[in-house]
């Protein structure tokens, strides 16, 4: 007998009204950094992951379905609540 355990998705939803959002803007929208400058530093230092991989591009475009994580919290980009 095979048992499959599904983990509840703990990512916080970040709703956007556009086709995409840039990573630094998403961090500001999520209120995890006070400014774009702070986001830039955190991203360039390698503290942010996008879809499970370290990302150092602050202008990285995130589309609905993409995920990013910072400081132990995960966020899911979506276009509806």
Order of alpha helices (4+ residues) and beta strands (2+ residues): beta-beta-alpha-alpha-beta-beta-beta-beta-beta
